[in-house]
Amino acid sequence: AMAILMYILSSNIYGVGTQDIDVNEAYCMAVNIYYEARGEPVRGQVAVGNVVLNRVKDRRYPNTVCGVIKQAKYDPISYAPIKHKCQFSWYCDGKSDKVEKEKAFRSAVGISIGLMTCRINDNTEGATHYFNPSKAQPYWAKNMVHLVTYDNHEFYKN
């Protein structure tokens, strides 16, 4: 997956090269969009990425994209994330994190680059949380303000 990102950046497809962007941060963003929203239309994928950026700007969360995405409870001995104790479920669900669908990942890379270079605006009104109501009913949702819904995800902030 990193090879796909590097190829896209080196070929300057989006007018952005490796010198213009933090490659590791863009990679974390692309992988998160891929796992959290690859089945959603582009607006839903953009919204998931914007939640990450909104958290980066919020002092309650880590101040990097990778830090936000990898925020979890970690085992004190192995330092591995504890299963189902992560901010983003794919990161510690116990499944392989190998990217299988190249076309979907290429799309996530394009969105990641757009977000990381401020070429795509926040379509969530500042949301710091989201969930898919058909898959989860998180305890925190009742204490937050619902902002927007895109397809299968509802977006919130407090």
Secondary structure, DSSP 8 states (H G I E B T S, - for coil): -HHHHHHHHHTTTTS--GGGS-HHHHHHHHHHHHHHHTTS-HHHHHHHHHHHHHHHHSTTS-SSHHHHHT-EEE-TTT--EEEEEESSGGGGSSS------HHHHHHHHHHHHHHHTT-S--SSSS--EEE-TTT---GGGGGSEEEEEETTEEEEE-
